[in-house]
Amino acid sequence: MRIMGLDFGSKTVGVAISDPLLITAQGIEIIRRPEENKLRRTLARIEELIEEYEVSEIVLGLPKNMNDTIGERAELSLDFQEKLQRRTGLPVVMWDERLTTAAADKAMIEAGIRRERRKDYVDKIAAVLILQGYLDYRAGKEKE
């Protein structure tokens, strides 16, 4: 059993996968699409990855506003959640992703990745941060 983490953006979806023990998250891919509303291929690729990695649950980033409200981007993520659940039959947990993109940028700066290359990695790293936050939360709940 593995858990998949997704960072859903306007033209990309960053994808991360947990290890089988549900301890760590690894970035595996960025799914790109030419237009925001073109989701058929994106959903098909996610289904392929679910099968390949034997995923049993999905964690999807919820980009809330800093004042904890739901904006347009979060509404689109909630709509994507419904599509994922319907298409895959898997539970899709929403996870607060505020500041994950900023944290991903900071990590890349610290790693010395040049500015022009950062956009090639930011969505995948954000997916890792979303999934790792969820895995850490689950591990903490199990200890209680």
C-alpha positions as CSV (number, residue, x, y, z in Angstrom):
1,M,0.0,0.0,0.0
2,R,1.3,3.5,-0.9
3,I,-0.2,7.0,-0.8
4,M,0.0,9.4,-3.7
5,G,0.4,13.1,-3.1
6,L,-0.7,15.6,-5.7
7,D,0.0,19.3,-6.2
8,F,-2.8,20.5,-8.6
9,G,-1.9,23.6,-10.6
10,S,-3.4,25.4,-13.5
11,K,-1.3,23.6,-16.1
12,T,0.7,21.0,-14.1
13,V,0.2,18.3,-11.5
14,G,3.1,17.5,-9.3
15,V,3.1,13.8,-8.2
16,A,4.8,12.2,-5.2
17,I,4.6,8.7,-3.8
18,S,5.1,7.3,-0.4
19,D,7.4,4.4,0.4
20,P,5.6,1.1,1.2
21,L,6.0,1.8,4.9
22,L,4.3,5.2,4.6
23,I,7.3,7.0,6.2
24,T,8.8,9.1,3.4
25,A,7.6,10.9,0.2
26,Q,9.4,10.9,-3.1
27,G,8.7,13.1,-6.1
28,I,8.2,11.1,-9.2
29,E,6.7,13.3,-12.0
30,I,5.2,16.5,-13.2
31,I,2.2,16.0,-15.4
32,R,1.8,18.9,-17.8
33,R,-1.2,19.8,-19.9
34,P,-1.6,22.5,-22.6
35,E,-4.8,24.0,-21.1
36,E,-6.2,24.2,-17.6
37,N,-9.5,22.5,-18.5
38,K,-7.9,19.6,-20.3
39,L,-7.9,16.9,-17.6
40,R,-8.6,13.7,-19.5
41,R,-4.9,12.8,-20.1
42,T,-4.0,14.0,-16.7
43,L,-6.5,11.7,-15.0
44,A,-5.4,8.8,-17.3
45,R,-1.8,9.3,-16.3
46,I,-2.7,9.4,-12.6
47,E,-4.6,6.2,-13.0
48,E,-1.5,4.6,-14.6
49,L,0.7,5.7,-11.7
50,I,-1.9,4.4,-9.2
51,E,-1.7,1.0,-10.8
52,E,2.1,1.0,-11.2
53,Y,2.7,2.0,-7.5
54,E,-0.3,0.1,-6.0
55,V,-1.7,3.3,-4.5
56,S,-4.6,3.0,-2.0
57,E,-5.1,6.6,-1.1
58,I,-4.5,10.1,-2.6
59,V,-3.6,13.3,-0.8
60,L,-4.5,16.4,-2.8
61,G,-3.2,19.9,-1.8
62,L,-5.9,22.4,-0.9
63,P,-4.6,25.9,-1.6
64,K,-6.5,27.9,1.0
65,N,-6.0,31.6,1.3
66,M,-3.8,32.8,4.1
67,N,-6.9,33.9,6.0
68,D,-8.2,30.3,5.9
69,T,-10.9,31.0,3.2
70,I,-11.5,29.0,0.1
71,G,-10.7,30.9,-3.1
72,E,-11.0,30.1,-6.8
73,R,-7.9,28.0,-6.9
74,A,-9.2,25.9,-3.9
75,E,-12.6,25.5,-5.6
76,L,-10.8,24.1,-8.7
77,S,-8.9,21.7,-6.4
78,L,-12.1,20.5,-4.8
79,D,-13.6,19.9,-8.2
80,F,-10.5,17.9,-9.2
81,Q,-11.0,15.9,-5.9
82,E,-14.5,14.9,-7.0
83,K,-13.2,13.9,-10.5
84,L,-10.3,11.8,-9.0
85,Q,-12.7,10.0,-6.6
86,R,-15.2,9.2,-9.3
87,R,-12.5,8.1,-11.8
88,T,-10.3,6.1,-9.4
89,G,-12.6,4.9,-6.7
90,L,-9.9,5.8,-4.1
91,P,-10.3,8.1,-1.1
92,V,-8.9,11.6,-1.9
93,V,-7.9,13.5,1.3
94,M,-7.6,17.3,1.0
95,W,-4.5,18.7,2.7
96,D,-3.8,22.3,3.5
97,E,-0.9,23.3,1.2
98,R,-0.4,26.9,2.1
99,L,3.2,27.9,1.7
100,T,4.3,24.6,0.2
101,T,5.3,26.3,-3.1
102,A,7.3,28.9,-1.1
103,A,9.0,26.1,0.9
104,A,9.8,24.2,-2.3
105,D,11.3,27.4,-3.8
106,K,13.4,27.9,-0.6
107,A,14.6,24.3,-0.7
108,M,15.7,24.7,-4.3
109,I,17.5,28.0,-3.6
110,E,19.3,26.3,-0.7
111,A,20.2,23.4,-3.0
112,G,21.7,25.9,-5.5
113,I,19.2,25.3,-8.3
114,R,19.3,28.1,-10.8
115,R,16.2,30.3,-11.1
116,E,15.4,29.3,-14.6
117,R,15.5,25.6,-13.7
118,R,13.3,25.9,-10.5
119,K,10.0,25.9,-12.5
120,D,11.0,22.5,-13.8
121,Y,10.9,21.1,-10.2
122,V,8.7,23.2,-8.0
123,D,5.4,21.3,-8.5
124,K,7.1,17.9,-7.8
125,I,8.7,19.2,-4.7
126,A,5.4,20.8,-3.5
127,A,3.8,17.4,-4.0
128,V,6.5,15.9,-1.8
129,L,5.9,18.5,0.9
130,I,2.1,17.9,0.8
131,L,2.5,14.2,1.1
132,Q,5.2,14.3,3.7
133,G,3.1,16.6,5.9
134,Y,0.2,14.1,5.6
135,L,2.5,11.1,6.4
136,D,3.9,12.8,9.4
137,Y,0.4,13.7,10.6
138,R,-0.7,10.1,10.2
139,A,2.4,8.8,12.1
140,G,1.7,11.2,14.9
141,K,-2.0,10.1,15.1
142,E,-0.9,6.5,15.4
143,K,1.3,7.3,18.4
144,E,-1.6,8.9,20.3
